[in-house]
Amino acid sequence: MSINNSKTEVKRLFIGAGCNRIVNNVSWGASDLVSFGAQNAVVIFCPKSAQILTTLPGHKAVVNCTHWLPSNKFAFKAKQLERHYLLSGDADGVIILWELSLADNKWRPALQLPKSHKKGVTCITGFMVSQTDAIFATSSSDGTVCIWDVVFPTSFGCECKLSCLETLVVGSRPMVTLSLAQLPGNTGLIALAMGGLDNKIYLYCAERTGKFVRACELKGHTDWIRSLDFSLPIFSGEADSVLLVSSSQDKGIRIWKLTFRGSLANTEGTYKRGEIGLASYIEGPVFVAGSFSYQISLESLLIGHEDWVYSVQWQPPSLAAEEEIGFYQPQSILSASMDKTMMIWQPERKTGIWMNVVTVGELSHCALGFYGGHWSPDARSILAHGYGGSFHMWKNIGVSSDNWQPQKVPSGHFAAVTDIAWARCGEYLLSVSHDQTTRIFAPWHNRDPQSYGDSWNEIARPQVHGHDINCAAIIQGKGNHRFVSGAEEKVARVFEAPLSFLKTLHYATSEQSSFPEDVQADVQVLGANMSALGLSQKPIYVNATHEIQENLGNDGLDTLESVPDAVPVALTEPPIEDQLAWHTLWPESHKLYGHGNELFSLCCDHEGKLVASSCKAQSATVAEIWLWQVGSWKAVGRLQSHILTVTQMEFSHDDNLLLAVSRDRQFSIFKINRAGNDEIDYKLVARQEAHKRIIWACSWNPFGHEFATGSRDKTVKIWGVEKTSSVKPLLTLPQFDSSVTALSWVGLDRQRNDGLLAVGMESGLLQIWSLHVERSDDSIPTPGVATAQIIRLDPFMCHVSAVNRLAWKNPENNEYSTNLQLASCGADHCVRLYEVIVH
């Protein structure tokens, strides 16, 4: 997607986001696209390219579940469809229906369902009755289940017709999983299976538009029911049947068989109370739906997982299935469990006994496992989403026998992303988050000449911490790659790139194949290990011999305290989740002690000699800004000015001034003088109350001593520092619709003093303003002469929650730039990258 105005074009380059850690959050559609929730956003990604395509704004609460119409199960019916639909439900009970036009890949919200749930939506399931008609059911933690009918328009842009067929009140123990199917026998009856917190499966039946009547209860599971899925009809001789698979927190999977027995007129009197014998128990009880009877029996009990089984799903039919002979339902089930494995179950040919034929993942005690598993529409790939907000995909690349291999998938943070920083030469983007990780995203140079060019990927996870991380700063200047991060602790931590990362980065971003030998000689650390009980990451040295400790007495199983040893290697293709989680850590080189509260903000000067840090504060002494000398890491300054938390700091581009903004609604400017002997002399030269509410953001003009401040009072103000160090207001931009939470200023033309100011808001929306600052002959800005012009980004390109930080990549040409990159991060778990082309 891109946006144009007469002078500027904005294109979306990359989105990184993790999945909400909720069951039923993911759906793989017949469109071969995957949907999931990332905080309040509905995210769409393409498994073939392993890239996120777009995010859909509309929900005001966390997205709990998504469901495609048609889903992967009905891909064989969707060959001729021009439009696909997606349902999403959130924690407030709001459900939105989205429409995707395949012709131009355009999304639009088709309708928002009338609010029928008072609490969060827990499950959505449905199927297409015809090309233009679908029936779906929604469950909520308020104890209700709603069944809906929707008629889709025949042309794009027309309205959908929606009706609520029924609302079932299921009581104080809510349902968490649903499955809908047409009952066998061409009766036109619909079955709804539901399961939840009382360990039973309830079966309801109804005619197409009739009232749903409870037909029977299925008992057997001994814990919460977590997943249900009906198969398509199975034709065996004369009797038609469908299978229902269920999974539970009792670690078991059960397969139930529903067989059509005919109309009541034909079977009347067959089952009288007095005639129940052993044979009828083996065959199973009979229930009545409408004027027809069905027999239900337990087909099989599958035991194999070692933890809760969160999802089960029947394999979709072959896309080559022909309608005349009936759709073939493969006898194959995919299950996903909290034991961090997915299994494929199939009946043995001779005995018919269901067996586990494929296991993927790793049985592990170190991390919690999978919330759900999904088949691709062609059943050649399987996808899991896990506790760490991560996706895991395997593809069957075998020809004569199964060979399931891990595949690249999108990745990202699974909590609010709090800060981002570009590498000093722009090779990569570093982000930190409340998910307690630091991640590095970079473009991976594609060496295949037939490929579509470079794609952005997560290439390393330098820090996996025990506290939410609030801020980070990359050290500029010469030497190895280093960064400082601050979390909800009083210590700032310094990290240095290991050799394995340098080689991976060189391979990913360089066209040259050989790695520079001088770098290899300088860097003696290969990687880092995570401490089992501490927060520090210990270095692994290049020449260290790897000793394998023999853990006698625990039969080779991981204990809860053990952490796998990292095996840092230079990567030659984008890493998958298991590599990122353990093997790409950076060693911690220093800790910076001094602050009295949790760290809140960090910045580094442009020479790479000073780092400034601030912490959460409610008094002047705690609100001090500390200056640290890069290299020795001594505290060389404590700058007092503010009385509340300093929210952001930035050095001017000549490193002579340090700007700080605070919750106390004031900004401060300190003059920094670098004397000889590595001594720092600093002085407060200006302090001013600038806004009526908290100031969240600030940014310097790269070509001078003008700066911008943004506040909760919905305003952005431009200021100029004169030679006398007094500050004059130059311009106030027109009031915004929401609090301004992030700013970043980039230079376009040094001679004309033109630049672009990116503005991020609490609503998630982004705007880019072009600024032109005129100066008089003596280089003193004249108040009121800055001009501005606006570009508003499409909401589908923006964040859906507060923008936390914006950062322009340093232009390659410091004098004149037309091709720029803007990075942003937000509370919606997303890291976004835009290309901005100035014509």
C-alpha positions in Angstrom: 0.0 0.0 0.0 1.2 3.5 -0.7 0.0 7.1 -0.3 0.7 10.0 -2.7 0.5 13.7 -2.5 1.9 16.1 -5.1 5.4 15.9 -3.6 5.7 12.9 -1.3 4.9 9.2 -1.6 4.8 6.8 1.4 5.0 3.0 1.0 4.8 0.3 3.5 8.0 -1.8 3.6 7.7 -4.1 6.6 5.5 -5.0 9.7 6.8 -7.1 12.5 4.2 -8.3 15.1 3.7 -11.2 17.5 0.4 -13.1 18.0 -1.8 -12.5 21.0 -1.3 -15.4 23.5 -5.0 -16.6 23.3 -6.6 -19.8 22.1 -8.6 -19.5 18.8 -6.6 -16.4 17.9 -5.4 -17.7 14.6 -7.2 -18.8 11.4 -5.9 -20.0 8.1 -8.4 -19.2 5.3 -9.2 -20.7 1.9 -7.5 -17.6 0.5 -4.2 -19.1 1.8 -3.8 -16.1 4.1 -3.4 -16.4 7.9 -5.2 -14.0 10.3 -4.3 -13.3 13.9 -4.8 -10.7 16.6 -1.9 -8.4 17.7 -3.3 -6.4 20.6 -6.2 -4.4 19.1 -5.2 -5.1 15.4 -6.2 -7.9 13.1 -3.1 -8.9 11.3 -2.9 -10.7 7.9 0.1 -12.5 6.8 1.1 -14.6 3.7 2.7 -17.9 4.6 4.4 -18.2 1.2 6.3 -14.9 1.5 6.5 -15.1 5.3 5.6 -11.4 5.4 2.8 -9.5 7.1 0.7 -7.9 4.4 -1.5 -5.5 6.4 -3.2 -4.7 9.7 -6.9 -4.0 10.0 -7.9 -1.1 12.4 -11.3 -1.1 14.1 -11.2 -2.9 17.4 -10.9 -0.9 20.6 -10.0 -4.0 22.7 -7.7 -7.0 22.5 -8.6 -9.2 19.5 -9.4 -12.7 21.0 -10.3 -14.7 17.9 -10.5 -14.6 14.1 -12.2 -16.9 11.6 -12.2 -17.0 7.8 -15.2 -17.5 5.7 -14.5 -19.8 3.9 -11.9 -21.4 6.2 -9.1 -23.8 5.1 -11.6 -26.7 5.4 -13.7 -25.4 2.6 -10.9 -24.3 0.2 -12.2 -26.8 -2.4 -15.5 -24.8 -2.6 -13.7 -21.4 -2.9 -12.1 -21.7 -6.3 -14.5 -19.3 -8.0 -14.9 -16.8 -5.1 -13.9 -13.2 -5.9 -14.3 -12.1 -2.3 -13.3 -13.7 1.0 -14.6 -12.7 4.5 -13.0 -12.6 7.9 -14.7 -12.5 11.3 -12.8 -11.0 14.3 -14.0 -10.8 17.9 -12.5 -8.8 20.8 -12.4 -8.7 24.6 -15.3 -6.2 24.7 -17.6 -8.6 22.9 -17.4 -6.6 19.6 -17.4 -8.7 16.3 -16.4 -7.2 13.0 -16.9 -8.7 9.5 -14.2 -7.8 7.0 -14.3 -8.2 3.2 -11.2 -8.9 1.1 -11.4 -8.4 -2.7 -9.0 -10.8 -4.3 -8.8 -8.8 -7.5 -7.0 -5.8 -6.0 -6.2 -7.1 -2.5 -8.3 -4.3 -0.9 -9.8 -4.7 2.6 -12.8 -3.0 4.0 -14.9 -3.5 7.1 -18.2 -4.9 5.7 -20.1 -4.6 9.0 -19.9 -4.5 12.7 -22.3 -7.0 14.3 -24.9 -5.7 16.7 -23.4 -6.1 20.2 -24.9 -9.3 21.6 -22.1 -10.3 24.0 -21.5 -8.4 27.2 -18.0 -9.9 27.7 -15.1 -11.1 25.6 -15.7 -13.3 22.5 -14.0 -16.7 23.1 -14.6 -18.6 19.8 -16.0 -18.0 16.3 -16.8 -20.8 13.9 -18.8 -21.1 10.7 -19.1 -22.4 7.2 -20.3 -21.3 3.8 -23.7 -22.8 3.0 -23.4 -21.5 -0.6 -21.3 -19.0 -2.5 -23.2 -16.1 -1.0 -24.6 -17.5 2.3 -22.8 -18.4 5.5 -23.8 -19.5 9.0 -21.6 -18.9 12.0 -21.7 -19.1 15.7 -20.0 -17.0 18.4 -19.4 -17.8 22.1 -18.5 -15.4 24.9 -17.4 -15.6 28.5 -20.8 -14.0 29.5 -22.3 -17.5 29.1 -24.1 -17.0 25.7 -23.7 -18.5 22.3 -25.1 -16.7 19.3 -25.9 -18.3 15.9 -25.9 -15.9 12.9 -26.8 -16.0 9.2 -25.1 -13.7 6.8 -25.9 -13.2 3.1 -22.9 -11.7 1.1 -23.4 -9.2 -1.7 -22.9 -10.3 -5.3 -20.8 -7.2 -6.1 -17.9 -5.5 -4.2 -18.9 -2.6 -2.0 -22.6 -3.6 -1.5 -23.9 -4.3 2.0 -24.1 -7.7 3.7 -27.4 -8.8 5.2 -27.0 -10.2 8.7 -29.6 -11.9 11.0 -29.2 -13.5 14.4 -30.9 -16.9 14.2 -30.7 -17.6 18.0 -29.0 -16.8 21.3 -28.4 -19.7 23.6 -27.8 -19.1 27.3 -25.5 -21.8 28.5 -25.2 -20.7 32.1 -22.5 -19.7 34.5 -19.9 -22.0 33.0 -19.2 -20.4 29.6 -18.3 -22.2 26.4 -14.8 -21.8 25.0 -15.0 -23.8 21.8 -17.6 -24.4 19.1 -18.0 -26.3 15.8 -20.7 -26.2 13.2 -21.6 -28.8 10.6 -24.4 -30.0 8.4 -25.7 -33.3 9.7 -25.3 -36.3 7.3 -28.2 -37.7 5.3 -29.1 -34.6 3.2 -31.6 -33.7 5.8 -30.7 -29.9 5.8 -30.1 -30.1 9.6 -27.3 -28.3 11.2 -25.4 -29.5 14.3 -23.6 -27.2 16.7 -21.2 -28.8 19.2 -20.0 -26.7 22.1 -17.6 -27.4 25.0 -16.3 -25.5 27.9 -15.6 -25.4 31.6 -17.9 -28.3 32.8 -16.0 -31.1 30.9 -19.0 -32.0 28.8 -19.7 -31.6 25.0 -23.2 -30.4 24.2 -24.8 -31.1 20.9 -27.5 -28.8 19.5 -29.5 -29.4 16.3 -31.7 -27.2 14.2 -33.2 -26.8 10.7 -31.6 -24.2 8.5 -33.5 -21.3 10.0 -35.2 -23.1 12.9 -34.7 -23.2 16.6 -31.6 -25.0 18.0 -32.6 -27.8 20.4 -30.2 -29.6 22.7 -29.9 -33.1 21.3 -27.5 -34.8 23.8 -24.5 -34.5 26.0 -21.2 -36.3 25.5 -19.3 -37.2 28.6 -15.8 -38.7 28.9 -13.3 -35.9 29.2 -12.2 -35.2 32.8 -11.2 -31.5 32.4 -12.1 -28.4 30.4 -13.0 -29.0 26.7 -10.6 -26.9 24.7 -11.3 -27.7 21.0 -13.9 -29.3 18.8 -14.0 -29.9 15.1 -16.5 -31.6 12.9 -15.3 -33.5 9.8 -17.0 -33.3 6.5 -19.5 -36.1 5.7 -17.9 -39.6 5.4 -19.5 -42.0 3.0 -19.2 -45.6 4.1 -21.7 -47.9 2.4 -25.3 -46.8 2.8 -25.0 -45.0 6.2 -23.7 -41.4 6.1 -21.7 -40.2 9.1 -19.6 -37.3 10.4 -16.9 -37.5 12.9 -16.4 -35.0 15.8 -13.0 -34.7 17.3 -12.5 -33.1 20.8 -9.5 -32.2 22.9 -9.2 -31.3 26.5 -7.0 -30.2 29.4 -7.1 -33.9 30.5 -4.4 -34.3 27.7 -6.7 -36.7 25.8 -8.3 -36.5 22.3 -11.6 -38.2 21.6 -13.2 -39.0 18.2 -17.0 -39.3 18.2 -19.0 -40.7 15.3 -22.5 -39.4 14.3 -24.3 -41.8 12.0 -27.5 -41.1 10.1 -30.2 -43.8 10.9 -33.1 -42.5 8.8 -36.4 -40.8 9.5 -38.3 -41.5 12.7 -41.1 -43.2 10.7 -38.6 -45.9 9.6 -36.9 -46.5 12.9 -39.9 -46.1 15.3 -40.0 -48.6 18.0 -36.5 -49.9 17.4 -35.1 -48.5 20.6 -37.6 -48.9 23.4 -36.5 -48.5 27.0 -36.9 -52.2 27.8 -34.7 -53.4 24.9 -31.4 -51.7 25.8 -28.7 -54.4 25.9 -25.0 -54.7 25.6 -25.1 -54.4 21.8 -26.8 -51.0 22.0 -24.1 -49.7 24.3 -21.4 -50.7 21.9 -23.3 -49.1 19.0 -23.9 -46.0 21.0 -27.1 -44.1 22.0 -29.5 -42.6 19.6 -30.6 -38.9 19.5 -33.4 -37.3 17.6 -33.0 -34.2 15.4 -36.1 -32.9 13.7 -37.8 -35.9 12.2 -34.6 -37.9 11.9 -32.6 -40.1 14.2 -28.8 -40.3 14.6 -26.6 -42.7 16.5 -23.5 -41.4 18.3 -20.6 -43.5 19.5 -17.0 -43.1 20.7 -14.8 -44.0 17.8 -11.4 -43.7 19.4 -9.4 -42.2 22.3 -6.0 -40.8 21.4 -3.4 -40.5 24.1 0.1 -39.1 23.3 0.4 -35.5 24.5 2.0 -34.8 27.9 0.1 -31.5 28.6 -3.2 -29.8 27.8 -4.3 -30.3 24.2 -5.4 -26.8 23.1 -6.5 -27.6 19.5 -7.5 -30.4 17.1 -8.4 -29.9 13.5 -9.4 -32.3 10.6 -7.2 -32.2 7.6 -8.9 -30.3 4.8 -10.1 -32.3 1.7 -8.0 -32.4 -1.4 -8.4 -29.3 -3.6 -8.7 -31.6 -6.5 -11.8 -33.2 -5.1 -14.7 -33.5 -7.5 -18.2 -32.6 -6.5 -19.9 -35.4 -8.3 -18.1 -38.2 -6.3 -18.5 -36.4 -3.0 -15.7 -34.6 -1.1 -13.2 -37.0 0.4 -12.5 -36.3 4.0 -8.9 -37.5 4.8 -8.7 -39.6 7.9 -6.1 -37.3 9.5 -6.2 -35.0 12.6 -3.7 -32.3 13.6 -3.4 -31.7 17.4 -1.4 -28.9 19.2 -0.5 -29.0 22.9 1.1 -27.1 25.6 3.9 -29.7 25.7 5.3 -27.7 22.7 4.5 -30.4 20.1 2.0 -30.9 17.3 1.0 -34.4 16.2 -0.7 -35.8 13.1 -3.0 -38.8 13.9 -4.2 -41.3 11.3 -5.8 -44.7 11.5 -3.6 -47.7 10.7 -4.7 -49.3 7.4 -5.1 -52.9 8.6 -6.4 -52.5 12.1 -8.1 -49.0 11.9 -6.5 -48.0 15.2 -5.6 -44.3 15.3 -1.9 -43.7 15.6 0.4 -40.7 15.9 2.3 -40.7 12.6 4.1 -37.3 12.7 5.4 -35.3 15.7 6.9 -31.8 15.2 8.2 -29.4 17.8 10.2 -30.3 20.8 8.9 -31.8 24.0 10.3 -29.3 26.4 10.0 -28.2 30.0 11.9 -24.9 29.4 9.1 -23.0 27.8 5.3 -23.2 27.5 4.0 -24.6 24.3 1.4 -24.2 21.6 -2.0 -22.5 21.8 -3.3 -23.8 18.4 -2.4 -25.7 15.3 -3.7 -25.2 11.7 -3.5 -27.0 8.4 -2.8 -25.1 5.2 -5.7 -25.4 2.6 -3.6 -27.9 0.6 -2.6 -29.8 3.8 1.1 -29.6 2.8 2.0 -27.2 5.7 1.0 -26.9 9.4 1.2 -23.8 11.6 1.3 -23.4 15.3 1.2 -20.3 17.5 2.9 -20.4 20.8 3.3 -18.9 24.3 6.0 -16.5 23.2 3.6 -14.9 20.6 5.5 -16.8 18.0 4.6 -18.8 14.9 6.1 -22.2 14.0 5.5 -23.7 10.6 6.5 -27.0 9.0 6.1 -28.0 5.4 6.0 -31.5 4.0 8.7 -31.5 1.4 8.8 -35.3 1.1 7.8 -37.0 -2.2 7.3 -40.7 -1.4 7.4 -40.3 2.4 6.6 -37.5 4.8 9.5 -35.1 5.5 8.3 -32.1 7.6 10.8 -29.2 7.6 10.6 -25.9 9.6 9.7 -22.9 7.5 10.3 -19.1 7.9 7.3 -17.2 9.4 6.8 -13.6 10.4 7.8 -12.7 13.9 7.7 -9.8 16.3 6.9 -8.6 19.8 3.9 -9.9 21.7 3.6 -6.9 24.0 3.8 -3.1 23.6 7.0 -2.0 21.7 8.5 0.8 23.7 11.5 2.0 21.8 13.4 1.6 18.5 16.8 2.7 17.3 18.6 2.5 14.0 22.1 1.0 13.7 24.7 3.8 13.2 24.9 3.0 9.4 21.3 2.0 9.1 22.0 -1.8 8.5 19.4 -2.9 11.0 16.6 -1.7 13.3 16.7 -2.5 17.0 13.5 -2.6 19.1 12.7 -3.2 22.8 9.4 -4.2 24.3 7.4 -5.0 27.4 7.6 -8.7 26.3 11.0 -8.5 27.9 13.0 -9.0 24.7 15.2 -6.9 22.4 15.0 -7.8 18.7 16.9 -6.8 15.6 15.2 -6.6 12.2 17.2 -6.3 9.0 16.7 -6.6 5.2 18.0 -10.0 4.1 19.8 -9.7 0.8 18.3 -12.4 -1.5 21.0 -14.1 -3.6 18.4 -15.7 -5.8 18.2 -13.7 -9.0 14.6 -14.8 -9.6 13.4 -13.6 -6.2 11.4 -10.4 -5.5 14.3 -8.6 -3.8 15.3 -8.2 -0.2 12.8 -8.9 2.6 13.0 -7.7 6.2 13.3 -10.4 8.9 14.1 -10.7 12.5 17.7 -11.8 12.5 18.6 -11.7 16.2 17.2 -11.4 19.7 20.2 -9.9 21.6 18.4 -9.7 25.0 15.9 -11.9 26.7 15.3 -10.4 30.1 13.3 -10.9 33.2 11.8 -7.3 33.3 9.8 -5.3 30.8 12.2 -3.2 28.7 11.4 0.5 28.5 14.2 2.1 26.4 17.3 1.5 24.3 20.0 3.5 22.6 22.5 2.3 20.0 26.1 3.5 20.6 27.1 5.7 17.6 30.7 6.2 16.5 33.4 3.7 15.6 34.0 0.2 17.0 31.8 -2.8 17.4 28.0 -2.7 17.5 26.9 -1.9 21.0 23.6 -0.8 22.7 22.4 0.2 26.1 18.9 -0.9 27.3 16.9 0.1 30.3 14.1 -2.0 31.9 11.9 -1.9 34.9 15.0 -2.0 37.1 17.5 0.6 38.4 20.3 -0.7 36.2 21.1 0.1 32.6 22.8 -2.8 30.7 25.4 -2.5 27.9 25.6 -5.2 25.2 28.2 -5.8 22.6 27.7 -7.7 19.3 29.3 -11.2 19.2 31.1 -12.6 16.2 28.2 -14.9 15.2 26.0 -11.8 14.8 28.6 -9.9 12.8 28.9 -12.8 10.4 25.1 -13.2 10.1 24.7 -9.4 9.5 27.5 -9.4 6.9 25.9 -12.3 5.1 22.4 -10.8 5.3 23.2 -7.3 4.1 26.4 -7.6 2.0 26.8 -8.8 -1.5 30.4 -9.9 -0.7 30.9 -13.4 0.6 34.1 -13.1 2.5 34.1 -11.8 6.1 36.7 -9.2 7.0 39.6 -10.9 8.9 40.5 -7.8 11.0 37.0 -7.8 12.6 37.3 -11.5 13.3 40.6 -10.9 15.1 39.1 -8.1 17.2 36.0 -9.8 18.4 36.7 -12.8 20.7 33.2 -13.5 21.8 31.2 -15.9 19.7 27.8 -15.5 21.4 26.1 -15.6 24.8 24.3 -18.0 27.2 21.2 -17.2 29.2 21.6 -17.6 32.9 19.2 -20.0 34.5 18.5 -17.9 37.5 20.2 -14.5 36.9 19.4 -11.7 34.5 22.9 -11.4 33.0 23.9 -13.0 29.7 27.3 -14.6 29.9 29.7 -14.6 26.9 30.8 -17.7 25.0 34.3 -17.2 23.8 35.6 -18.2 20.3 38.3 -20.6 21.6 36.3 -22.0 24.5 35.9 -25.8 24.4 32.3 -26.8 24.7 32.0 -29.2 27.7 28.9 -31.3 27.8 27.8 -31.9 31.3 26.4 -35.3 32.0 23.2 -34.9 34.0 23.1 -38.3 35.7 19.9 -39.4 37.5 17.3 -37.5 35.5 17.1 -39.8 32.5 18.3 -37.1 30.1 15.1 -35.0 30.6 15.3 -31.2 31.1 14.6 -30.1 34.6 12.6 -27.0 35.2 15.7 -25.0 36.1 17.8 -26.0 33.2 18.3 -23.7 30.2 19.6 -25.1 26.9 23.2 -24.2 26.0 23.4 -21.6 23.2 25.0 -22.7 20.0 25.8 -19.4 18.3 26.5 -19.8 14.6 26.7 -17.5 11.6 23.4 -17.9 9.8 23.0 -18.2 6.1 19.2 -17.9 6.0 16.7 -16.0 8.1 16.5 -17.7 11.5 13.3 -19.4 12.8 11.9 -19.0 16.3 13.9 -21.7 18.1 17.2 -20.3 16.8 16.2 -16.7 17.7 15.0 -17.7 21.2 18.3 -19.3 22.4 21.2 -18.9 20.0 21.4 -15.2 19.0 21.9 -13.5 22.4 24.6 -10.8 22.8 26.8 -10.9 25.9 26.3 -8.2 28.5 29.5 -6.2 28.9 28.6 -3.6 31.6 26.0 -2.6 34.1 25.4 1.1 34.9 24.3 1.7 38.5 23.1 5.1 39.7 19.4 5.7 39.2 17.0 5.3 42.1 14.0 4.1 40.1 13.2 2.1 37.0 14.8 3.4 33.8 12.6 5.3 31.4 14.6 7.0 28.7 18.0 6.6 27.0 19.9 8.4 24.3 23.4 8.5 22.8 25.3 11.4 21.2 26.2 11.4 17.5 30.0 10.9 18.2 29.4 7.9 20.4 31.1 9.3 23.4 28.2 10.0 25.8 25.0 8.2 26.9 22.2 10.1 28.8 19.7 8.2 31.0 16.6 9.1 33.0 14.3 7.1 35.3 10.8 7.4 36.6 10.6 10.2 39.1 8.4 12.2 41.4 11.1 14.5 42.9 13.9 16.7 41.6 16.7 14.5 42.9 15.4 11.3 41.4 14.6 13.1 38.1 18.3 13.8 37.5 19.7 12.9 34.0 22.9 10.9 34.3 25.6 11.2 31.7 27.8 8.1 31.1 31.1 8.0 29.3 31.2 5.4 26.5 34.1 3.0 27.0 35.0 3.6 30.6 31.2 3.7 31.5 31.9 6.1 34.3 29.1 8.5 35.4 30.4 11.9 34.3 27.4 14.1 35.0 24.2 14.4 36.9 22.0 17.1 35.3 19.3 18.6 37.5 16.3 20.5 36.1 13.1 18.6 36.2 10.9 17.5 39.1 9.1 14.6 37.4 10.0 11.8 34.9 12.1 12.9 32.0 10.2 11.3 29.1 12.6 11.8 26.2 16.1 13.2 25.6 18.0 14.0 22.4 21.4 15.5 21.6 21.6 18.2 18.9 23.3 17.0 15.7 26.5 19.0 16.6 26.4 17.3 20.1 26.7 20.8 21.8 23.2 20.8 23.3 21.1 18.2 25.1 17.3 18.6 25.0 15.1 16.9 27.6 11.3 17.0 28.0 9.4 15.9 31.0 6.1 15.0 32.7 6.4 18.4 34.5 5.4 20.0 31.1 8.8 21.7 30.7 11.7 21.3 28.4 15.3 21.8 29.4 18.4 22.5 27.3 21.9 21.8 28.6 25.1 23.0 27.0 27.6 20.2 26.9 31.3 21.2 26.6 33.9 18.4 26.1 37.1 19.6 27.8 40.3 17.6 27.4 41.1 14.6 29.6 37.7 13.1 28.9 36.1 15.6 31.2 32.6 16.9 30.6 31.4 20.3 31.5 27.6 20.9 31.4 25.3 23.8 32.1 21.6 24.4 32.1 21.0 27.2 29.6 17.2 27.1 29.2 14.1 25.7 30.9 10.6 26.6 29.9 7.0 25.4 30.5 6.1 24.6 26.9 2.7 22.8 27.0 -0.4 22.5 29.2 0.0 18.7 29.6 2.8 16.1 29.8 5.4 16.5 27.0 5.9 13.0 25.5 8.3 13.7 22.7 11.0 15.9 21.2 13.3 16.1 18.2 16.0 18.3 16.8 16.3 19.8 13.3 19.3 17.9 11.9 20.4 21.2 10.1 20.3 23.6 13.1 19.3 24.4 16.6 15.5 24.3 16.0 13.5 21.5 17.8 10.0 20.2 18.1 8.0 19.2 21.2 4.8 17.1 21.3 2.4 16.8 24.2 -0.7 15.2 25.6 -2.4 18.6 25.0 -2.6 17.5 21.3 -0.1 20.2 20.0 3.3 20.2 18.4 5.4 23.3 18.8 8.6 24.3 16.9 11.2 26.3 18.9 14.5 27.9 18.0 17.6 28.3 20.2 19.4 31.6 19.6 23.1 32.3 20.0 22.4 33.8 23.4 20.9 30.4 24.3 17.5 31.9 24.8 14.6 29.9 23.2 12.0 31.5 21.1 8.7 29.8 19.8 8.7 29.7 16.0 5.4 27.9 15.2 2.6 25.9 16.7 1.1 23.3 14.3 -2.7 23.1 14.1 -4.2 21.1 16.9 -4.2 17.3 16.4 -7.2 14.9 17.1 -5.3 13.0 19.7 -2.4 13.2 22.1 1.0 13.5 20.4 3.2 10.7 21.7 6.2 10.5 19.2 8.2 12.9 17.0 11.1 12.6 14.6 12.7 15.3 12.4 14.8 14.5 9.3 16.7 16.8 7.0 16.0 17.0 3.3 18.0 19.9 2.0 20.7 21.5 4.1 21.0 24.7 2.0 17.3 25.4 2.0 16.9 24.1 5.6 14.0 21.8 4.5 13.0 18.8 6.5 10.2 16.4 7.4 8.7 16.0 10.8 6.9 12.7 11.5 4.2 12.9 14.2 2.7 9.9 16.0 -0.4 10.0 18.1 -2.1 8.1 20.9 -4.8 7.0 18.4 -2.1 5.2 16.4 -2.3 7.5 13.4 0.8 9.0 11.7 1.2 12.3 9.9 4.3 13.7 8.1 4.8 17.5 7.9 7.2 19.2 5.7 9.0 22.0 7.5 11.0 24.9 6.1 12.9 27.1 8.5 14.1 30.5 7.2 17.1 32.1 8.9 18.3 35.7 8.7 21.8 36.5 7.7 23.3 36.1 11.1 22.0 32.6 11.4 19.5 33.5 14.1 16.0 32.0 13.4 13.3 34.6 13.0 10.1 33.7 14.9 7.0 32.7 12.9 8.7 32.0 9.5 8.5 28.2 9.5 5.9 26.7 7.1 4.3 23.3 7.1 2.4 21.0 4.8 0.7 17.8 5.8 0.6 14.2 4.7 -1.9 11.9 6.6 -1.2 8.2 6.4 -4.1 5.9 5.7 -5.3 4.2 8.9 -4.7 0.8 7.3 -1.0 1.8 7.2 -0.9 3.1 10.7 -0.8 1.7 14.2 -4.1 0.9 16.0 -2.9 2.0 19.4 -0.5 4.6 20.7 2.7 5.3 18.7 5.6 5.0 21.2 8.5 6.1 19.1 9.4 7.3 15.6 12.9 7.1 14.1 14.1 8.2 10.7 17.0 6.2 9.2 20.0 8.5 8.8 20.1 9.6 5.2 23.2 8.5 3.2 23.6 12.0 1.9 23.7 14.5 4.8 23.2 17.5 2.4 20.2 16.4 0.3 17.9 13.5 0.5 14.9 12.3 -1.5 14.6 8.6 -0.5 14.0 8.0 3.2 13.0 5.3 5.6 10.8 5.9 8.7 10.5 3.3 11.5 7.7 3.4 14.1 6.7 1.2 17.1 3.6 1.2 19.2 1.4 -0.3 21.9 -0.2 -2.6 19.2 2.9 -4.9 19.4 4.0 -3.7 15.9 7.2 -2.5 14.5 6.6 -0.8 11.2 8.8 0.5 8.4 7.9 3.0 5.7 9.6 4.2 2.6 9.1 7.9 2.1 10.0 9.3 -1.4 10.1 13.0 -1.9 9.7 14.0 -5.5 
